[in-house]
Amino acid sequence: MHFSKIALNSKRVLIEYRGEGQNPKDQIATSHRSVQRPKQEFVDAFTAFKPFVQRLVGTTAKWMEDVTVTAVHISEQRGGRRGVMISATRPVADTNAPFAFTTPLMVEPSEDDETNGTLVWPEGLDEALTKLQAAASHYVQGDREQGDLFDGPVAESGDDETAEMETEEAAGVGA
């Protein structure tokens, strides 16, 4: 499975991927979007990317306390190497929207890369990526049911109003 984007916010998870095959670019893209809050497992997997964001942005740990990683974009580069960009947000005082930003592309080193990836692929990024992809794979492959991944009942529709109504019905609201 070739993930291209794994994203989350406080309300849902989005997973975009292409199936296994000779050339992932020839596969049809598939997208899974939850309608329930993500479980802590996904939140923890995303939090593991904060040190890479901090390093690339060059900011303090104090500034990073309010940063939330919202998406990990994965691409295939020349020679089959992976590329990763991390999107994040940080609240801005006296506004109704956060500061949203995406890191520069980090490219996996090739075997003959003299820098050994220290400048382009930070140490520990493989582990963080593996953990996040494993969490996404379990859901996509049906190794665990959606109800196990997300709290509460699962709405059939991606429509926010319908999802809210179905959630209220399950909780006995408005009956």
C-alpha positions in Angstrom: 0.0 0.0 0.0 1.4 3.4 -1.0 0.1 6.2 1.2 0.1 9.7 -0.2 -1.6 11.6 2.7 -2.6 10.8 6.2 -4.3 13.7 8.0 -6.2 14.3 11.1 -8.0 17.0 13.1 -9.9 16.9 16.3 -12.9 15.5 14.5 -11.7 13.0 11.8 -8.9 11.1 10.1 -8.3 11.1 6.3 -6.2 8.4 4.6 -5.3 8.6 0.9 -3.5 5.7 -0.7 -2.9 3.6 -3.8 -3.0 -0.2 -3.8 -0.1 -2.5 -4.2 1.2 -3.0 -7.7 4.1 -2.6 -10.1 3.6 1.1 -10.6 1.7 2.9 -7.8 1.0 5.8 -10.2 -1.1 3.4 -12.3 -3.3 2.4 -9.4 -6.6 4.2 -8.6 -6.3 6.4 -5.6 -8.6 5.5 -2.7 -9.6 7.7 0.2 -11.0 6.8 3.7 -12.5 9.6 5.8 -13.7 8.9 9.3 -16.6 10.8 10.7 -15.7 10.2 14.4 -12.9 11.6 16.5 -9.5 9.9 16.1 -8.3 7.6 18.8 -5.2 8.5 20.8 -3.1 6.1 18.7 -3.4 8.4 15.7 -2.8 11.5 17.8 0.4 10.0 19.3 1.6 9.0 15.8 1.2 12.6 14.6 2.8 14.1 17.7 6.0 12.0 16.8 6.5 14.4 13.8 6.7 17.6 15.9 10.5 17.3 16.5 11.0 17.3 12.7 8.8 20.3 12.3 10.7 22.1 15.1 14.1 21.4 13.5 13.0 22.5 10.0 11.2 25.7 11.3 14.1 26.4 13.7 11.9 27.5 16.6 11.9 26.9 20.3 10.3 24.0 22.2 8.0 26.6 23.9 6.7 27.8 20.5 6.1 24.2 19.5 3.9 23.5 22.5 0.9 24.9 20.7 1.7 23.4 17.3 -0.5 20.5 16.1 0.7 18.2 13.2 -2.3 17.9 10.9 -1.1 15.9 7.9 1.8 13.9 6.6 2.2 13.9 2.8 4.2 11.1 1.3 5.5 11.1 -2.3 7.7 8.8 -4.4 10.9 10.5 -5.6 13.4 9.5 -8.2 14.9 6.1 -7.7 12.0 4.9 -5.5 13.0 7.1 -2.6 10.3 8.6 -0.4 9.6 12.3 0.1 7.8 13.6 3.2 6.2 17.0 3.9 4.5 17.7 7.3 1.6 20.1 7.6 0.9 21.7 11.0 -1.1 24.5 12.6 -0.6 26.9 15.5 -3.3 29.1 17.0 -2.9 32.9 16.4 -4.2 35.2 19.1 -7.2 37.4 18.3 -8.1 35.5 15.1 -10.6 32.9 14.2 -8.1 30.8 12.2 -4.7 29.2 13.0 -1.4 29.8 11.3 -1.1 26.8 8.9 2.2 25.8 7.3 3.9 22.9 5.6 7.5 21.9 5.9 9.9 21.7 3.0 10.2 18.3 1.3 12.4 15.9 3.1 13.9 13.2 0.7 15.0 9.8 1.8 18.7 9.3 1.1 19.9 6.9 -1.6 22.4 4.2 -0.6 25.2 6.2 -2.3 24.2 9.5 -0.6 27.4 11.0 0.9 25.4 13.0 3.5 23.8 9.7 4.7 20.5 11.6 4.8 21.5 13.8 7.8 20.5 17.0 6.1 17.5 15.8 4.1 16.1 12.8 6.1 16.3 13.4 9.8 17.2 10.5 12.1 14.0 9.0 13.5 11.8 10.0 10.6 11.6 6.3 9.4 10.3 5.2 12.8 7.7 8.0 13.0 6.6 7.3 9.4 6.4 3.5 10.0 4.2 4.0 13.2 1.8 6.3 11.3 1.5 4.1 8.3 0.9 1.0 10.5 -2.0 2.8 12.2 -3.4 3.8 8.8 -2.8 0.3 7.4 -4.8 -1.5 10.2 -7.8 0.6 9.4 -7.6 0.4 5.6 -6.9 -3.3 5.5 -9.8 -4.1 7.9 -7.5 -5.6 10.5 -9.6 -3.8 13.0 -13.1 -2.4 12.7 -13.7 1.3 12.3 -15.6 1.2 15.6 -12.4 0.1 17.3 -10.4 2.9 15.8 -12.9 5.7 16.5 -15.0 6.5 19.6 -18.8 6.3 19.2 -21.1 5.2 16.5 -20.0 5.5 12.9 -22.1 7.4 10.5 -22.5 6.1 6.9 -22.4 9.5 5.3 -19.5 12.0 5.1 -22.0 14.8 5.4 -21.4 16.6 8.6 -25.1 17.3 9.3 -26.1 13.7 8.7 -23.2 12.4 10.8 -24.1 14.8 13.6 -27.8 13.7 13.4 -26.9 10.0 13.4 -24.5 10.5 16.4 -27.3 12.3 18.3 -29.8 9.5 17.5 -27.3 6.9 18.8 -27.0 8.9 22.0 -30.8 9.1 22.4 -30.9 12.9 21.7 -34.0 14.1 19.9 -35.8 10.8 20.2 
